[in-house]
Amino acid sequence: MKKQNVLIIGAGVAGMEASQLLTEAGHKVYLVEKESLIGGQTIKFEEVYPNMECSTCMVSPKQQEILQNENIELLLLSEVKEVNGTAGEFKVKVKKKASYVSLANCIGCGACYEPCPVSLDNNFEEGLSKMKAIAVPCAGALPNVPAIDAENCLHLNGKKKECQACKEACMFDAIDFSEKDETLDLEVSAIIVATGFDMLDLKKLSQYGYNQKDNVYTALEFERLYAENGPTEGKLILRDGETPKTIGIIHCAGREEQGYCSAVCCMYSTKFSHFLKHKVPEAKIKEFHSDLCIPGKSHQKFYQEALKKEIEFIRCRNIQDISVEKKNGSLQVNYQNGNIEKNTFKANMIIVAPAMLPGKDTKNLAETLGLSLDEKGFFATKSNELSPIATDVEGIFVAGCAEGPKDIPDSIAQAEAAVGKVVNLSQGKINE
Ligand SMILES: Cc1cc2nc3c(=O)[nH]c(=O)nc-3n(C[C@H](O)[C@H](O)[C@H](O)COP(=O)(O)OP(=O)(O)OC[C@H]3O[C@@H](n4cnc5c(N)ncnc54)[C@H](O)[C@@H]3O)c2cc1C
């Protein structure tokens, strides 16, 4: 078998799995990631269902392997801009943004963060904390090397050219303001798209009263609030300084508008109840849902264990009947229990699980790659039943949440299947 070059777009769990397997099969991988760190959404979680496994412990060996594997060329801060050719001989242009920090010189000591005078919302932390224009977004991020946000750096955007605070603080000569963006030309025989998902902006659904001021949290905000490497170092401190005592968890926000089930929110909402009961055993928790999606051989047990902890699951007639309001200074969930009873629940914390959406760049990337999208805006595959990872372009495959919402094991399974297809292709077999 001839050694092939393969392009993988997105370094979440799906992209990392595919990269590692392809190198084990003797191929070379270009792994293109638009952020300055790898691991995707999974590195935001403290633990993962159904076994409450430590997410960082599970993912960091994979991240380390990616960073150390000499057959993986990791291109951070990079995006695919042009693709020409056909299976076996794609020609790809990748734009790689300058990070202004040398991967070779930086030891990740963090001495450059503190003197930086710029303070920005930390998007990785869902805006729950601030970060400097030079920093890694959370402790334990890999690679543990910061990048400079060129738009906000006073030296690079020209607002205060003389500012070189980070450079002066660095004892290892790792800051290089002269670094330039690059365009790389790659030749690859196959492409795997593993660009993951984004979340629906809860501000678009007025029924939940989400304003980032009260104690209404999105699912990802809660993941970061709970995480030991998050903004409160895992201490459950609400926006008003209180501890959560009465908690309403609302499933499926935006499901009706999007027209599909996000597949994982019933399970991760149940995970949240387990988390909360672990930290605040006396907490009173109600989960509001319409359909409860607990599939798979190990998931029922996870749900049954939640029931044993006296977590109340309330089946509502319709997800749109659930709303949140602030009454006399406290939060309240309004809901219709079953078909008849209108009810309310006073809570000092509300967590809402918004729909998982196609990644923001999906449409542009699909145009660049010549791929179609399905009716929900995810990358389309030839046939969901018999060919769930082959796209309509021979030699291009899709894996993980780029194809639609799914959990980590299913994302990994698709990545492994995509690798099988690429290996077949390298042996002259067609994309079927
Ligand atoms: C709140 C929440 C909790 C969850 N909890 C669990 C759980 O406990 N257990 C479980 O099994 N599943 C859970 N999931 C599901 C899990 O997050 C996904 O299954 C998993 O993240 C999918 O991995 P992925 O690699 O497909 O995508 P992602 O994790 O989204 O990674 C995609 C990567 O691609 C990069 N990228 C995107 N666009 C581009 C581009 N144009 N160019 C280059 N790079 C790009 C991104 O920066 C990212 O690094 C949860 C989901 C949510 C929302």
The ligand as a MOL file (V3000), in Angstrom:
LIG
                    3D

  0  0  0     0  0            999 V3000
M  V30 BEGIN CTAB
M  V30 COUNTS 53 58 0 0 0
M  V30 BEGIN ATOM
M  V30 1 C -23.2670 20.5950 26.9300 0
M  V30 2 C -22.8330 19.3050 26.2590 0
M  V30 3 C -22.4260 18.2290 27.0400 0
M  V30 4 C -22.0760 17.0110 26.4340 0
M  V30 5 N -21.7050 15.9720 27.2240 0
M  V30 6 C -21.3930 14.7660 26.6590 0
M  V30 7 C -21.0720 13.6380 27.4800 0
M  V30 8 O -21.0500 13.7270 28.7070 0
M  V30 9 N -20.8070 12.4340 26.8480 0
M  V30 10 C -20.8370 12.3050 25.4880 0
M  V30 11 O -20.6020 11.1960 24.9600 0
M  V30 12 N -21.1050 13.3840 24.6810 0
M  V30 13 C -21.3890 14.6050 25.2370 0
M  V30 14 N -21.6580 15.6860 24.4330 0
M  V30 15 C -21.5000 15.5400 22.9560 0
M  V30 16 C -20.0250 15.8320 22.5430 0
M  V30 17 O -19.7470 17.1800 22.8250 0
M  V30 18 C -19.8110 15.5430 21.0360 0
M  V30 19 O -20.1580 14.2040 20.7680 0
M  V30 20 C -18.3500 15.7400 20.6180 0
M  V30 21 O -17.8640 17.0000 21.0040 0
M  V30 22 C -18.2480 15.6030 19.0900 0
M  V30 23 O -16.9080 15.7370 18.7010 0
M  V30 24 P -16.4960 16.3120 17.2510 0
M  V30 25 O -15.0470 16.0600 17.1060 0
M  V30 26 O -17.4220 15.7820 16.2310 0
M  V30 27 O -16.8170 17.8770 17.3260 0
M  V30 28 P -16.2370 19.0800 18.2350 0
M  V30 29 O -16.0290 18.6610 19.6100 0
M  V30 30 O -17.2080 20.2230 17.9870 0
M  V30 31 O -14.8250 19.4400 17.5720 0
M  V30 32 C -14.7520 20.0410 16.2950 0
M  V30 33 C -13.4070 20.7080 16.1060 0
M  V30 34 O -13.3370 21.2620 14.7810 0
M  V30 35 C -12.8310 22.5950 14.8270 0
M  V30 36 N -13.3590 23.3360 13.6620 0
M  V30 37 C -14.6360 23.7640 13.4480 0
M  V30 38 N -14.7290 24.3660 12.2470 0
M  V30 39 C -13.5080 24.3290 11.6790 0
M  V30 40 C -12.9740 24.7750 10.4390 0
M  V30 41 N -13.7470 25.3840 9.5340 0
M  V30 42 N -11.6510 24.5640 10.1780 0
M  V30 43 C -10.8540 23.9510 11.1070 0
M  V30 44 N -11.3100 23.5120 12.3080 0
M  V30 45 C -12.6100 23.6730 12.5750 0
M  V30 46 C -13.3400 23.1300 16.1570 0
M  V30 47 O -12.5680 24.2490 16.5970 0
M  V30 48 C -13.1740 21.8930 17.0570 0
M  V30 49 O -11.8630 21.8030 17.5860 0
M  V30 50 C -22.0770 16.8970 25.0090 0
M  V30 51 C -22.4670 18.0030 24.2280 0
M  V30 52 C -22.8520 19.1810 24.8370 0
M  V30 53 C -23.3150 20.3370 23.9920 0
M  V30 END ATOM
M  V30 BEGIN BOND
M  V30 1 1 1 2
M  V30 2 1 2 3
M  V30 3 2 2 52
M  V30 4 2 3 4
M  V30 5 1 4 5
M  V30 6 1 4 50
M  V30 7 2 5 6
M  V30 8 1 6 7
M  V30 9 1 6 13
M  V30 10 2 7 8
M  V30 11 1 7 9
M  V30 12 1 9 10
M  V30 13 2 10 11
M  V30 14 1 10 12
M  V30 15 2 12 13
M  V30 16 1 13 14
M  V30 17 1 14 15
M  V30 18 1 14 50
M  V30 19 1 15 16
M  V30 20 1 16 17
M  V30 21 1 16 18
M  V30 22 1 18 19
M  V30 23 1 18 20
M  V30 24 1 20 21
M  V30 25 1 20 22
M  V30 26 1 22 23
M  V30 27 1 23 24
M  V30 28 2 24 25
M  V30 29 1 24 26
M  V30 30 1 24 27
M  V30 31 1 27 28
M  V30 32 2 28 29
M  V30 33 1 28 30
M  V30 34 1 28 31
M  V30 35 1 31 32
M  V30 36 1 32 33
M  V30 37 1 33 34
M  V30 38 1 33 48
M  V30 39 1 34 35
M  V30 40 1 35 36
M  V30 41 1 35 46
M  V30 42 1 36 37
M  V30 43 1 36 45
M  V30 44 2 37 38
M  V30 45 1 38 39
M  V30 46 1 39 40
M  V30 47 2 39 45
M  V30 48 1 40 41
M  V30 49 2 40 42
M  V30 50 1 42 43
M  V30 51 2 43 44
M  V30 52 1 44 45
M  V30 53 1 46 47
M  V30 54 1 46 48
M  V30 55 1 48 49
M  V30 56 2 50 51
M  V30 57 1 51 52
M  V30 58 1 52 53
M  V30 END BOND
M  V30 END CTAB
M  END
